[in-house]
Amino acid sequence: MDRRDSARIEERNNLKLALATFALQLDAFEMRVGGGPSRAGIKREGSALPADLRHEVQEENRGARR
């Protein structure tokens, strides 16, 4: 295998790792924003959303439960 091939393989592996890391971070963000269960089932006091958007999401959630 020449140097160029090994560099491409290494770059591909780095991109796979970056994509997997991003997917995990996105899942964690969606859990926080979507009001899903947090670690150990403890609700967080704060929110990742500004107050006006948080209110909008809460209203949508109330409407979905009805």
N, CA, C and O atoms as CSV, one atom per row, in Angstrom:
chain,resi,resn,atom,element,x,y,z
A,1,MET,N,N,0.855,-1.177,0.000
A,1,MET,CA,C,0.000,0.000,0.000
A,1,MET,C,C,0.906,1.247,0.000
A,1,MET,O,O,1.870,1.324,0.762
A,2,ASP,N,N,0.589,2.190,-0.841
A,2,ASP,CA,C,1.432,3.381,-0.858
A,2,ASP,C,C,0.938,4.420,0.150
A,2,ASP,O,O,-0.113,4.267,0.774
A,3,ARG,N,N,1.718,5.456,0.281
A,3,ARG,CA,C,1.439,6.497,1.284
A,3,ARG,C,C,0.097,7.191,1.040
A,3,ARG,O,O,-0.610,7.541,1.985
A,4,ARG,N,N,-0.242,7.385,-0.227
A,4,ARG,CA,C,-1.496,8.065,-0.542
A,4,ARG,C,C,-2.712,7.244,-0.100
A,4,ARG,O,O,-3.679,7.787,0.433
A,5,ASP,N,N,-2.648,5.940,-0.327
A,5,ASP,CA,C,-3.756,5.071,0.102
A,5,ASP,C,C,-3.914,5.081,1.614
A,5,ASP,O,O,-5.032,5.171,2.120
A,6,SER,N,N,-2.818,4.991,2.331
A,6,SER,CA,C,-2.913,4.972,3.793
A,6,SER,C,C,-3.422,6.308,4.326
A,6,SER,O,O,-4.143,6.343,5.323
A,7,ALA,N,N,-3.053,7.405,3.670
A,7,ALA,CA,C,-3.557,8.722,4.081
A,7,ALA,C,C,-5.064,8.813,3.852
A,7,ALA,O,O,-5.786,9.377,4.674
A,8,ARG,N,N,-5.534,8.262,2.743
A,8,ARG,CA,C,-6.979,8.267,2.463
A,8,ARG,C,C,-7.743,7.416,3.470
A,8,ARG,O,O,-8.816,7.801,3.934
A,9,ILE,N,N,-7.185,6.264,3.800
A,9,ILE,CA,C,-7.829,5.392,4.781
A,9,ILE,C,C,-7.887,6.072,6.138
A,9,ILE,O,O,-8.911,6.021,6.820
A,10,GLU,N,N,-6.802,6.701,6.526
A,10,GLU,CA,C,-6.775,7.407,7.813
A,10,GLU,C,C,-7.788,8.555,7.825
A,10,GLU,O,O,-8.492,8.749,8.816
A,11,GLU,N,N,-7.863,9.308,6.739
A,11,GLU,CA,C,-8.825,10.412,6.657
A,11,GLU,C,C,-10.256,9.889,6.687
A,11,GLU,O,O,-11.117,10.483,7.337
A,12,ARG,N,N,-10.521,8.778,5.987
A,12,ARG,CA,C,-11.858,8.176,6.008
A,12,ARG,C,C,-12.236,7.750,7.423
A,12,ARG,O,O,-13.368,7.965,7.857
A,13,ASN,N,N,-11.304,7.155,8.134
A,13,ASN,CA,C,-11.568,6.737,9.508
A,13,ASN,C,C,-11.816,7.935,10.419
A,13,ASN,O,O,-12.671,7.884,11.304
A,14,ASN,N,N,-11.068,9.009,10.200
A,14,ASN,CA,C,-11.292,10.234,10.975
A,14,ASN,C,C,-12.678,10.816,10.701
A,14,ASN,O,O,-13.352,11.284,11.618
A,15,LEU,N,N,-13.096,10.784,9.447
A,15,LEU,CA,C,-14.424,11.289,9.097
A,15,LEU,C,C,-15.529,10.423,9.696
A,15,LEU,O,O,-16.548,10.945,10.148
A,16,LYS,N,N,-15.339,9.115,9.703
A,16,LYS,CA,C,-16.318,8.219,10.328
A,16,LYS,C,C,-16.449,8.517,11.818
A,16,LYS,O,O,-17.557,8.568,12.354
A,17,LEU,N,N,-15.318,8.713,12.478
A,17,LEU,CA,C,-15.333,9.024,13.902
A,17,LEU,C,C,-16.027,10.359,14.157
A,17,LEU,O,O,-16.827,10.477,15.085
A,18,ALA,N,N,-15.724,11.362,13.338
A,18,ALA,CA,C,-16.353,12.674,13.498
A,18,ALA,C,C,-17.862,12.581,13.282
A,18,ALA,O,O,-18.630,13.206,14.014
A,19,LEU,N,N,-18.288,11.821,12.301
A,19,LEU,CA,C,-19.718,11.666,12.027
A,19,LEU,C,C,-20.422,10.939,13.164
A,19,LEU,O,O,-21.524,11.321,13.558
A,20,ALA,N,N,-19.795,9.900,13.691
A,20,ALA,CA,C,-20.393,9.169,14.812
A,20,ALA,C,C,-20.489,10.061,16.049
A,20,ALA,O,O,-21.489,10.028,16.766
A,21,THR,N,N,-19.455,10.854,16.295
A,21,THR,CA,C,-19.470,11.773,17.434
A,21,THR,C,C,-20.576,12.808,17.272
A,21,THR,O,O,-21.293,13.110,18.226
A,22,PHE,N,N,-20.714,13.350,16.070
A,22,PHE,CA,C,-21.761,14.330,15.804
A,22,PHE,C,C,-23.145,13.719,16.024
A,22,PHE,O,O,-24.026,14.359,16.599
A,23,ALA,N,N,-23.333,12.484,15.567
A,23,ALA,CA,C,-24.635,11.828,15.734
A,23,ALA,C,C,-24.978,11.672,17.215
A,23,ALA,O,O,-26.123,11.886,17.613
A,24,LEU,N,N,-23.995,11.301,18.027
A,24,LEU,CA,C,-24.239,11.170,19.463
A,24,LEU,C,C,-24.571,12.517,20.104
A,24,LEU,O,O,-25.472,12.614,20.938
A,25,GLN,N,N,-23.838,13.545,19.705
A,25,GLN,CA,C,-24.104,14.881,20.249
A,25,GLN,C,C,-25.481,15.377,19.830
A,25,GLN,O,O,-26.182,16.005,20.623
A,26,LEU,N,N,-25.872,15.102,18.596
A,26,LEU,CA,C,-27.195,15.506,18.118
A,26,LEU,C,C,-28.291,14.780,18.888
A,26,LEU,O,O,-29.294,15.390,19.259
A,27,ASP,N,N,-28.112,13.489,19.131
A,27,ASP,CA,C,-29.091,12.745,19.916
A,27,ASP,C,C,-29.228,13.328,21.319
A,27,ASP,O,O,-30.338,13.476,21.831
A,28,ALA,N,N,-28.096,13.658,21.935
A,28,ALA,CA,C,-28.131,14.228,23.287
A,28,ALA,C,C,-28.840,15.579,23.279
A,28,ALA,O,O,-29.621,15.872,24.184
A,29,PHE,N,N,-28.577,16.398,22.272
A,29,PHE,CA,C,-29.216,17.702,22.166
A,29,PHE,C,C,-30.724,17.548,21.981
A,29,PHE,O,O,-31.509,18.247,22.623
A,30,GLU,N,N,-31.123,16.636,21.104
A,30,GLU,CA,C,-32.551,16.427,20.874
A,30,GLU,C,C,-33.252,15.922,22.127
A,30,GLU,O,O,-34.408,16.270,22.368
A,31,MET,N,N,-32.583,15.123,22.913
A,31,MET,CA,C,-33.178,14.647,24.165
A,31,MET,C,C,-33.392,15.820,25.120
A,31,MET,O,O,-34.422,15.893,25.789
A,32,ARG,N,N,-32.421,16.741,25.187
A,32,ARG,CA,C,-32.566,17.893,26.080
A,32,ARG,C,C,-33.666,18.819,25.588
A,32,ARG,O,O,-34.505,19.256,26.376
A,33,VAL,N,N,-33.672,19.119,24.317
A,33,VAL,CA,C,-34.642,20.063,23.767
A,33,VAL,C,C,-36.035,19.459,23.715
A,33,VAL,O,O,-37.023,20.144,23.978
A,34,GLY,N,N,-36.115,18.185,23.379
A,34,GLY,CA,C,-37.402,17.531,23.224
A,34,GLY,C,C,-38.043,17.126,24.534
A,34,GLY,O,O,-39.166,16.621,24.538
A,35,GLY,N,N,-37.364,17.333,25.633
A,35,GLY,CA,C,-37.934,16.997,26.924
A,35,GLY,C,C,-37.930,15.508,27.202
A,35,GLY,O,O,-38.681,15.034,28.055
A,36,GLY,N,N,-37.096,14.766,26.494
A,36,GLY,CA,C,-36.994,13.334,26.733
A,36,GLY,C,C,-36.333,13.062,28.071
A,36,GLY,O,O,-35.878,13.982,28.750
A,37,PRO,N,N,-36.284,11.807,28.438
A,37,PRO,CA,C,-35.693,11.465,29.732
A,37,PRO,C,C,-34.215,11.813,29.771
A,37,PRO,O,O,-33.482,11.567,28.813
A,38,SER,N,N,-33.787,12.382,30.875
A,38,SER,CA,C,-32.372,12.686,31.041
A,38,SER,C,C,-31.700,11.498,31.705
A,38,SER,O,O,-32.357,10.506,32.020
A,39,ARG,N,N,-30.407,11.591,31.915
A,39,ARG,CA,C,-29.691,10.504,32.582
A,39,ARG,C,C,-30.271,10.275,33.962
A,39,ARG,O,O,-30.623,11.225,34.661
A,40,ALA,N,N,-30.370,9.044,34.345
A,40,ALA,CA,C,-30.862,8.623,35.663
A,40,ALA,C,C,-32.304,9.056,35.903
A,40,ALA,O,O,-32.776,9.016,37.039
A,41,GLY,N,N,-33.014,9.470,34.848
A,41,GLY,CA,C,-34.415,9.823,34.994
A,41,GLY,C,C,-34.677,11.104,35.760
A,41,GLY,O,O,-35.799,11.338,36.208
A,42,ILE,N,N,-33.656,11.941,35.917
A,42,ILE,CA,C,-33.806,13.191,36.668
A,42,ILE,C,C,-34.079,14.317,35.687
A,42,ILE,O,O,-33.327,14.506,34.731
A,43,LYS,N,N,-35.154,15.071,35.917
A,43,LYS,CA,C,-35.472,16.215,35.067
A,43,LYS,C,C,-34.504,17.345,35.353
A,43,LYS,O,O,-34.190,17.625,36.510
A,44,ARG,N,N,-34.035,17.989,34.307
A,44,ARG,CA,C,-33.142,19.135,34.467
A,44,ARG,C,C,-33.967,20.378,34.716
A,44,ARG,O,O,-35.070,20.525,34.191
A,45,GLU,N,N,-33.425,21.264,35.515
A,45,GLU,CA,C,-34.112,22.526,35.812
A,45,GLU,C,C,-34.022,23.491,34.640
A,45,GLU,O,O,-35.005,24.151,34.303
A,46,GLY,N,N,-32.862,23.579,34.022
A,46,GLY,CA,C,-32.646,24.525,32.942
A,46,GLY,C,C,-33.097,23.964,31.609
A,46,GLY,O,O,-33.513,22.810,31.508
A,47,SER,N,N,-33.006,24.793,30.598
A,47,SER,CA,C,-33.356,24.361,29.259
A,47,SER,C,C,-32.350,24.928,28.284
A,47,SER,O,O,-31.792,26.001,28.513
A,48,ALA,N,N,-32.116,24.214,27.200
A,48,ALA,CA,C,-31.198,24.676,26.174
A,48,ALA,C,C,-31.854,25.728,25.283
A,48,ALA,O,O,-31.174,26.357,24.472
A,49,LEU,N,N,-33.165,25.927,25.421
A,49,LEU,CA,C,-33.895,26.868,24.576
A,49,LEU,C,C,-34.109,28.201,25.275
A,49,LEU,O,O,-34.238,28.253,26.498
A,50,PRO,N,N,-34.148,29.284,24.493
A,50,PRO,CA,C,-34.553,30.566,25.066
A,50,PRO,C,C,-35.999,30.485,25.564
A,50,PRO,O,O,-36.763,29.625,25.126
A,51,ALA,N,N,-36.364,31.371,26.466
A,51,ALA,CA,C,-37.671,31.314,27.119
A,51,ALA,C,C,-38.831,31.336,26.120
A,51,ALA,O,O,-39.794,30.588,26.289
A,52,ASP,N,N,-38.758,32.179,25.083
A,52,ASP,CA,C,-39.877,32.263,24.142
A,52,ASP,C,C,-40.050,30.961,23.351
A,52,ASP,O,O,-41.178,30.533,23.106
A,53,LEU,N,N,-38.937,30.329,22.951
A,53,LEU,CA,C,-39.044,29.061,22.237
A,53,LEU,C,C,-39.450,27.937,23.178
A,53,LEU,O,O,-40.182,27.031,22.780
A,54,ARG,N,N,-38.985,27.984,24.413
A,54,ARG,CA,C,-39.349,26.972,25.392
A,54,ARG,C,C,-40.856,26.969,25.602
A,54,ARG,O,O,-41.477,25.908,25.677
A,55,HIS,N,N,-41.449,28.173,25.697
A,55,HIS,CA,C,-42.900,28.295,25.865
A,55,HIS,C,C,-43.621,27.684,24.667
A,55,HIS,O,O,-44.618,26.980,24.824
A,56,GLU,N,N,-43.106,27.960,23.470
A,56,GLU,CA,C,-43.725,27.433,22.258
A,56,GLU,C,C,-43.679,25.904,22.245
A,56,GLU,O,O,-44.666,25.259,21.890
A,57,VAL,N,N,-42.551,25.324,22.626
A,57,VAL,CA,C,-42.415,23.875,22.664
A,57,VAL,C,C,-43.349,23.284,23.713
A,57,VAL,O,O,-43.971,22.248,23.475
A,58,GLN,N,N,-43.452,23.929,24.866
A,58,GLN,CA,C,-44.342,23.441,25.915
A,58,GLN,C,C,-45.786,23.446,25.442
A,58,GLN,O,O,-46.539,22.514,25.725
A,59,GLU,N,N,-46.176,24.492,24.724
A,59,GLU,CA,C,-47.537,24.556,24.194
A,59,GLU,C,C,-47.795,23.444,23.185
A,59,GLU,O,O,-48.867,22.839,23.181
A,60,GLU,N,N,-46.812,23.179,22.331
A,60,GLU,CA,C,-46.954,22.093,21.361
A,60,GLU,C,C,-47.075,20.751,22.073
A,60,GLU,O,O,-47.874,19.903,21.676
A,61,ASN,N,N,-46.284,20.561,23.121
A,61,ASN,CA,C,-46.351,19.313,23.882
A,61,ASN,C,C,-47.690,19.138,24.571
A,61,ASN,O,O,-48.219,18.028,24.626
A,62,ARG,N,N,-48.238,20.212,25.091
A,62,ARG,CA,C,-49.562,20.131,25.732
A,62,ARG,C,C,-50.622,19.748,24.711
A,62,ARG,O,O,-51.501,18.934,24.993
A,63,GLY,N,N,-50.533,20.341,23.517
A,63,GLY,CA,C,-51.497,20.037,22.464
A,63,GLY,C,C,-51.393,18.599,21.993
A,63,GLY,O,O,-52.400,17.992,21.630
A,64,ALA,N,N,-50.197,18.051,21.995
A,64,ALA,CA,C,-49.999,16.671,21.554
A,64,ALA,C,C,-50.545,15.686,22.570
A,64,ALA,O,O,-50.939,14.579,22.199
A,65,ARG,N,N,-50.580,16.064,23.856
A,65,ARG,CA,C,-51.063,15.166,24.903
A,65,ARG,C,C,-52.577,15.098,24.973
A,65,ARG,O,O,-53.138,14.164,25.545
A,66,ARG,N,N,-53.225,16.073,24.401
A,66,ARG,CA,C,-54.702,16.127,24.482
A,66,ARG,C,C,-55.354,15.154,23.565
A,66,ARG,O,O,-56.582,15.079,23.518
